[in-house]
Structures are given as C-alpha cells and as structure tokens.
C-alpha cells in the first residue's frame, strides 16, 4: 500500500501553549488509522491542522506528495481530504436529504450562473446529486429519516448524517472526528460496520479521532497515540495495548498492573 | 411551477399593473402613485438586504448603496450627458463593484460586528458625498432632467417622460417593473442551488467550507447582488425627485430597509416586499393621526414583532398548518 497522507513534524502553538508538538506519521492508502489520546492531548487540533482549518505554526501535511497545510479548507476538500466535525455540526434547518444534496458542491460541474438560469448542466447536476444523496442515505441506512428536519434528529443519527455529508464530497481521505461519541453500544457497532464498509466498498482512507477504546481497537488497522501534543506511540491495536507508555498515559504508571 | 403558483403570479401582476392604476384613477388619489412608487423602489432595496440576511449577515447599510447609485446616475446624466436608461444599470454595477471591494474585508465579520460596520458605511457615504467636488457637496445635484426616450433598434419602448401627460403613472410602472424583475431574480436565486448554498452559509459557514463551498466568494457575490439592488433603487429615486443631496439616504433609511425585511419575514422571498408595503404605506396612512403618528407607528411595530417574530408572512404558514 502506498502512502497517501504524510504528516511531517506538524506543530501548533497558541501563544505560549504548544497544542501539537512536531507530530509525524504516515497514512497508507485504504487504511483505517485512529488517533487516540487523553482529553486535551491535542487530537482535535491535529485534525484541524490536517484539514487546514487552522494554520500550522511549523511543519507540513502532504497529500499524495503535494503540500495541503497552507491551502484554504475548501481547496483541501476539493483535493479529496474531507473532515467531519466533533460537534454535531450539520445544517439544522434542512432535511437529511437536503443536507446531503448541498454537500455535493465539490461535484458540481455547472457554474453558479448555470444554476441560476437552470442550464442543462445544472439540471444534470441536480439530478445526479439527488440520486447520489439517495444512494448515500441507503448506504448508511438512513432511509427512515430521509425527509426529517436535521434539528429533530437524535445524537446517533446526527453522527451518521455528519458522515453522510462527508461522503457526499466523494472523499479520498475522510477525517472522522469522534464518530462514536454519544452513541450506545448498538449504534456504535453499526457505525463501526459502516466505517469498514466505507473503506472496503468505496476505497476511502479513514483517519479518525475517538475516545471509545473498544471501538477503536476493533476498527483500526493502526493507531497513533498522542499525549500532551506529542506522539508517544504508533502501531497495530495489539502493539498499542501492550505499550507501557500508552498505559502510563491513560492510567498513570502505578495502575499499569490493571492492564488495558 | 404548479397551477396555483402560476395563478398567484398572474394575480399579483394583474393587481400591480392593472388594478392599482385603475383604483387610483377611480378614486382620484393621485398622491398614492408617489407612495406606491416609493414602496416598489424601497422593496427593491429591501430585497437586497434580505439576500444578505439569507447568507447570515445583518445588513444595515443599504442606504449607502442607494445614495451611491443615486449619485452615479445623477453625475453621469449631468456631467457626461448619458441617458438615464444607461445610467440605471451602471449605477447598479458601480454599487456592486464597490460592494465587492468593501465586502471582501468586512464580510469576514459576523453578527453584530458586521451590522455595526454596515451601519457606519451609510454615514461614511454621506460624508464622502459631502466632501467630494463631483457630488457638489452639500448643495447636491439638482434640476436633473426627467428620463428621456428609451428606444431599441429604432423602436420606442418608453417615450420621453417630459412629454408625458402623466409621468407619475410612468414612474410607478417603471418602479413596479423593476420590482417584479428584482423579485423574480431573487425568487430564482433562492429556489435554485444558489439559494441552497446560501442557506448552508447561513446555518454553518465552517461546515459549508468543509464540503467545498467557496464561502468567501459566495458571501461577496450575495452582497454584490444586494448592493446592485440598492443602487438601482437609488437611481430611480433620484430620477423621480430630479435631485440628490448627501442626506437623501441616511442611517434611518438603512435601518428601515432592515425593518422591512424583519417585519415581512426573513424566511420568505416576498417578505421584504410585504414588509415595505405595510410599513411605508402604514406610516403614510397614519399621517391622519398628526402628532401621534410616530407613537402609534412604533407601538404597532413593537406589537407586530412580539406577535409575529418570524414576520407577517409566517401567519400564512400557521394558518396552513405547515411547519
């Protein structure tokens, strides 16, 4: 498998505080890689750096060899690196289907003027977006809430919708920010299966930040562990579970005997 | 478009272009022409303000563009001898270009910060008009000739206003036509993917940019269209009054444009039109209350905002049982 994303010594300082300190790792095409770490370890900042939502203080992120860490977020998205949000960030006053349709912007071939006058290309786009949105709705099993207003949805469905929005952009790399947060066991297992299928059936490379350890261990090909803004470990789930530095970071060294 | 909508549009056009002139001729209230012409023009400006609301920005600066549009038209007519009809689109375009320059930095601001800057903009424009020599300072530009003949390929579309028996009717028809065109454009924007994208901006700019919407571009575009409407409205106002002064459009006018949108309904394309009609016409009718005019007007406005916070048009939805 070839490397698709390279994070090279990326650093972010807010005044005197170093949120992310010289973190480096590679993501291989088609893998599911999780970034974990205790609260406040800098995971979310790292995500914002990769998707270029905040500028890096130093270091860079390369996507297929090209630097993306100083581009505008919509340009990074256009290249195929798309993030979902930790907060339940969706378009609240739109239905589920409308949310997904509007998220097809990256695939629009018609210009804004074309959409205004209703050109042939614009109508073709609209039709394609509608069909693709229905496809995504079915893929994620959201059929029952297709025309529900997003503001009426429970947490679990909002996460799924966030992922659906990400999918609509036809990403090469999808960054999922805490996709299992606020979900019960069944919802989590369902989501784990969906993320797997995303990779297996659509070939999407997935990078995720997550707290839910059982889910992370189940889903990840590899795991990167961050603590106090620095990478402390990297490896397969089995390696990470056995890594003393990780256990120390999570449990404190004296509790290491408990194991993870 | 379904039959019901088509009938609605036909009914509206009939009312504007046939019923109103007929009603005024029958009642002899010729002064209503001026009022209704103003309503039509102000609602064009309000349509622009409404569009900036639609991308999630509170715009209290439309008066600035109305003033700019007015001056562009006046200066071009008086100094360059250009026909009013040519200055009309030029006034709109001038405002659109200026609004792009101003919008690029200020549209990054949100909420009350953007609102404050736009509020200041009206005052800055007034002071600029006062200071420049091309606008003739405080003396303003007066004795502007009425619009001349508009002809296309030798075919007269609009005769010279100066030769007309009833220029008031002609101005009303001009304003109403422009209003219909503006709202048709606005309706089309809102009901195309363009509107869908604007709504995505209004609801969550961060998410919009993460799905590939060029938010900065779309914001500036919406603001430029908004200012284009403002400029057009201002230019026609100047043609009617045949004069323009730095105080022709002031902060109060900017605030009014915003109020028309609020009261008509921010969620409805035709909200600003209805809001303008109710508020402007209401103010006019209340002149019979003499010194209590402002008191009654403002009390009614407070009552309306409390009773229908989503605008007058939201009453329709409530009756229809829709959400």
Interface residues (C-beta under 8 A of the other chain):
Chain A: X51 X53 X72 X73 X74 X77 X78 X82 X83 X84 X85 X89 X90 X91 X92 X93 X94 X98 X101 X102 X103 X105 X106 X108 X112 X115 X116 X118 X122 X125 X126 X149 X165 X166 X168 X169
Chain B: X188 X189 X192 X193 X194 X196 X197 X199 X200 X203 X204 X206 X207 X209 X210 X211 X212 X213 X214 X215 X218 X221 X323
